[in-house]
Amino acid sequence: MRDLPPGYGPDGRLHLNETTSPVVLTDFDVDKYVKNARGRIAVGESGLEMSGRDARDLAFLWRLEVAALGEMRALLISWTGNETRITAFLATWAYERYWLARAERDLLTASGWPRQATGRRPLTARVRSSYLDKVLPLVSPLVGSALGEPLTAGHMARMAIQEGALLAGLDALRARLEGEGSDVVGEIVRRRTDFVDYFRGEAVARIERSTAERLSAQVMLARPWAPLRAVGVADAAEVQALGSIFDTTAAVADLEASDRVLADRLPGRPTPALDLVRRARRRRRPAPSRSSHAV
C-alpha cells in the first residue's frame, strides 16, 4: 500500500470517513435541467371560456403557485442552503414556477375571472408573514446547526409531497378544461413532472440512507404542517376548491398514489395531502345553483 500524507485514511480520502455523509446523488440530471430552463407559456389575451367553478379552482392553485418565494426562502436560510446541488436546482425551479404562475394568471385574465378569493386576509396569514420575515431568519440557522444534515430530508419530503399534490390537482383540473385552457394547464403539468421527480428522488435517497433522516421526514410531514397551503395558512377558498378539484375517484386515487411514494417508506405511513383533501371533502358545501361572476 502506498504511503499517504498525514490525515488521509486507508481509502485515500482526507475528509470523508464513517462520520461524514457523502453528497447525495440521484438519477436526476441537475446540470441538464438548469441548462434547459423553460420560460413563458403563451396564452391568448382574451376570449377564453371558463366556468366559475373552474376559475375558482385555478385561482386557488395559482395562489399556491405564487407562494414559491416563501417556500424557497425557508429552505435557503436553513441547513439545506448548504447543499449546493439543491440550491442549484432551486434557482431554476423558482424561475420555472414563476412562469407557471404567470400562465395560470394569464388564463384567469383571458377568461375575465378574478384571482383573489373573497374575504379578508385572516390574522393567521398576517402572523405567518411576520414570522417568515422577522423570526425565521433568526431561528432557522440555530435549529439547522443543531439538527444538521438530516433536516434536509424533511425539507425534501415536504417539497415532494407538495409538488406531487399540485401535479395531481392540476391534472385533475386539466381534464375538466377545453381548448387553450386544457393545453396550457397540460403544459404546466408536463413541466411540473420534473419538479416532482427531483424532490421525490432527493427525499427517497435520504429516507433510505439513515434512521435520523427517516425520522426527520416523518416529523416534518406530521400536522400541523399541511401541503396545498401557501406558507402554511389556509386559503379562504381552500375547502371549496380542494373539494371541487379532487371530486372524482380518479383524482383522489392519483393524490393518494403521490403521497404513498414516501408514505410507504416512513413509519406511520403519513399521507398529509390526502388527509387535507379528505377533510375538505367532508366540509365542502354544495355548490349554489345560480352562477356568480366571483371566485
Secondary structure, DSSP 8 states (H G I E B T S, - for coil): -----TT--TTS-SS-STTS------S--HHHHHHT--------SS-----HHHHHHHHHHHHHHTTHHHHHHHHHTSGGGG-HHHHHHHHHHHHHHHHHHHHHHHHHHHHT--SS-SS---HHHHHHHHIIIIIHHHHHHHHHHHH-THHHHHHHHHHHHHHHHHHHHHHHHHTT--HHHHHHHHHHHHHHHHHHHHHHHHHHHHHTT-HHHHHHHHHHTSTT--SSSBTTB--TTHHHHHHHHT-SHHHHHHHHHHHHHHHTTSTT---HHHHHHHHHHHH-----SS--S--
